[in-house]
Amino acid sequence: MMNDLSRIIWLFSVCPDAKKAAFSNGMVFADALSGSKFAFTNNMPIFLVKKDCVPESVSSFLSVANTRDFYLYGGEGTIAPIVAESLLK
């Protein structure tokens, strides 16, 4: 799964303590693409999620990294409000 690969690369090569992270629907790549420069500039990973859930591998990374700031790329049609709510727990 791409999220697992992204998490491993991020943990071991970029920044194991990411305080910020971006999220985009994996089926709507234009949102992730348009936000990629902002994410790169702010040294944060972009995680691909489904419209209505965050994969367990991503959740575990966020808890280990103690991530506190979240950026969602896409509107409610591509990322449901329940995803934002689950990130804030």
C-alpha positions as CSV (number, residue, x, y, z in Angstrom):
1,M,0.0,0.0,0.0
2,M,1.3,3.4,-0.9
3,N,0.6,4.9,2.6
4,D,2.8,2.3,4.2
5,L,5.6,3.1,1.7
6,S,5.2,6.8,2.3
7,R,5.3,6.3,6.1
8,I,8.5,4.2,5.9
9,I,10.3,6.7,3.7
10,W,9.2,9.6,5.9
11,L,10.2,7.9,9.1
12,F,13.7,6.9,8.0
13,S,14.8,9.6,5.6
14,V,13.0,12.9,5.9
15,C,11.6,13.8,9.3
16,P,10.6,11.3,11.9
17,D,8.8,13.9,14.0
18,A,6.5,15.6,11.6
19,K,4.4,18.2,13.5
20,K,2.4,19.0,10.4
21,A,0.8,16.6,7.8
22,A,-1.3,17.0,4.7
23,F,-4.1,14.7,3.6
24,S,-5.7,14.1,0.2
25,N,-8.1,11.6,-1.3
26,G,-6.0,9.0,-3.1
27,M,-8.6,8.9,-6.0
28,V,-8.4,12.7,-6.6
29,F,-4.7,13.3,-7.4
30,A,-5.2,16.9,-8.5
31,D,-5.8,18.0,-4.9
32,A,-2.6,16.4,-3.7
33,L,-0.7,17.7,-6.7
34,S,-1.9,21.3,-6.1
35,G,-0.9,21.1,-2.4
36,S,2.4,19.4,-2.9
37,K,4.5,22.6,-3.1
38,F,3.0,23.9,0.2
39,A,3.7,20.5,1.8
40,F,7.3,20.4,0.6
41,T,7.9,24.0,1.6
42,N,6.6,23.2,5.1
43,N,8.5,19.9,5.4
44,M,5.4,17.8,5.8
45,P,4.2,14.5,4.3
46,I,1.1,14.1,2.2
47,F,-0.9,11.1,3.1
48,L,-3.5,9.6,0.8
49,V,-6.8,8.7,2.5
50,K,-10.1,7.4,1.4
51,K,-13.1,9.8,1.4
52,D,-14.4,8.6,4.7
53,C,-11.4,7.1,6.7
54,V,-7.8,7.3,7.6
55,P,-5.8,4.1,7.2
56,E,-4.4,2.5,10.4
57,S,-0.8,2.8,9.1
58,V,-1.3,6.6,8.8
59,S,-3.0,6.9,12.2
60,S,-0.1,5.0,13.9
61,F,2.5,7.3,12.2
62,L,0.6,10.4,13.4
63,S,0.5,9.1,17.0
64,V,4.2,8.2,17.0
65,A,5.2,11.5,15.3
66,N,2.9,13.5,17.6
67,T,1.5,15.4,14.6
68,R,-0.6,18.3,15.6
69,D,-1.4,20.4,12.5
70,F,-3.4,18.9,9.7
71,Y,-4.1,20.2,6.2
72,L,-6.8,18.7,4.1
73,Y,-6.5,19.1,0.3
74,G,-10.0,18.9,-1.2
75,G,-13.5,19.8,-0.2
76,E,-16.1,17.7,1.6
77,G,-16.9,15.9,-1.7
78,T,-13.4,14.3,-1.6
79,I,-12.7,14.2,2.1
80,A,-15.6,13.7,4.4
81,P,-15.8,15.7,7.7
82,I,-15.5,12.5,9.6
83,V,-11.8,12.3,8.5
84,A,-11.1,15.8,10.0
85,E,-12.9,14.8,13.2
86,S,-10.9,11.6,13.5
87,L,-7.6,13.5,13.1
88,L,-8.5,15.8,16.0
89,K,-9.1,12.9,18.4
